[in-house]
Amino acid sequence: MISNRAAEHLAQEASGVEAIIQRCYEWFGDNALPVPAFYVPPAWALGPIGRARLKQLPFRFYETLIGVYDAGEARLHRLPLLGFEADRPWRARALRLNNHVQRRWASWRGRWRVAIHPQDLKGPLAIDLLREINALTICK
C-alpha cells in the first residue's frame, strides 16, 4: 500500500532475490563506479531470502523498514525510517502517520534514517521533508 508496487523482491523466490542483488552489485563495476557497502531493496523489502544467505552475497549492509542488517556481523541494527514519497493524498496521510510513529521510536533510539527520493520535494509531503532536513544533525 505505501510503496505503490515498488517492492518487486516480494514477488520473487530466494534465488530471484539473490540474482537481483548480484546484478545490482555488478552494475556498479560495469559502469566504473565504486560499489557501496549498502544495498537498499525497493520499498526496503528484501523478500524471502534468509539472513545466512545475505552473508554470501557481495553487499555487507542491507536496509529494511525496521533497520539495517549487517551481514558481516549477522546483526540487525534497529533504526527508525522516515519516508516522504507520496503520490496520492491517502498515501501522504499514511506516511505522515507512519513518520509520527517512527519519530516517537527515534526519540527513544536517538537516531533515525531519512529516505529521500528525486521527486519528494514536489510531492504532498515536501514541507514535512524540508522541516526534517532543516532539523537534521549529520552523523559522522
N, C-alpha and C positions, 0 to 999 in steps of 0.2 A: 504493500500500500504506500509506504513512504518513498520507496526507491523508484517507482514508476517503471517497473520491469527491467531494472538495470542489473539485477543480481543473477547473471547467467550461470554462475557456478552452481547455483541451486538446482539447475536442470541437468547437471552432469553426474556421472558416476565418479568415483575417486580417480580413476585413470584419466578421465576427461579433464578434471581439475588440474591434475599433475601436468598434462600436456599444455594447458593454458599457461600455467606458471612457468614452465620451461620455455615456451615461445616468447613470453614476456621478457624473460632473462636474456634470451638470445637476441631479441630486438635491439637491446641497448648496444651490444657488441657489433651487430650488423650495421648500426648507424653511427659507429665510432663515438659512442657516449659512455661515460663511466656508469657502471652498474650500481644502483642504490642498494643499500642493505635492507630496505623496507619493501615489502610487497603489499599493496593495498588493493584487495579484490573489489570489483564493482559492488557497491552498496555494502561494503565491509562484510560480505557474506562468503566465507570460504567454501561452503558446501560440504559434501560428505567425504572429506579427506581427514584421515587420522593425524593426530599431532606427531606421532612417531614417524610418519612418512614425511612430514614437513622438514624434519632434520636432514633427510636425504636430498632435499631439493636445494637449489642454489641461493635462495634468499635466507637471511638469518631471522629477520623480523617480519611478522605478519599482522597487519592491523585488522581488528574486528570491531564490531559495535561496542563490545564491553571492554576492550583494551588492546594491548599489544602483546602478541605471543612471541617469546624469544625461543626459537627452535634450538639454538645452541645450548641454552640452559634448561630447555624443556619447562619453561615457566611463563605463566600468563601474568602480565602486569596490568591490573585493572586500572582503567583510566577513562574518565568521562569524555564524551564526544558531543560537541555542539555542531549542528548542521543548519544550512540556510538555503539549500536547493529546493525551491518550491515553485511549481508551475501552475498550481491551482489554489484557490482560496482555502479549500478544505485541507489540502496538503500543508499549506502555510500554518493553519491552526494546529494541525497535528505536530508539526515541527516545533512550533512555539511551546506547546505543552511538553514535548519531549525535552526541549532545551531547558525549560524550567526545572524539570526533574533532574537533568544532568548537572545543572548549576548547583542544585542542592547537594547532590552527590559530590560535586567538585569542592564544595565548601568543607566537606569532611576530609577529602583527599589532599587538597592544597594544590592540585594540578589538574589540567584538562587539555583536551585537544580541540582545535577548531578546524572544521572542514570547509574549504573554500573552493568553489567551482567557478569556471570562467564567467558564467552569466549571473552569478549570485547578486552582484551589485545592481543588476537591472530587474531583479525579481521582487516579489512582495515582502521579502524579509531583509531587504537592503539596509534599512535603517537599523534593524537589530544587529546585522553583521557589522556595520560601521561602529555602532556603540561597542560591540565586543572588541573590535580591532583597536579602538581608542583606549580601551581599558587593559589591553594586554601588557604583560611583562614578559619579555622574551627570555627563555631559559637558555643558558649556555653550558 
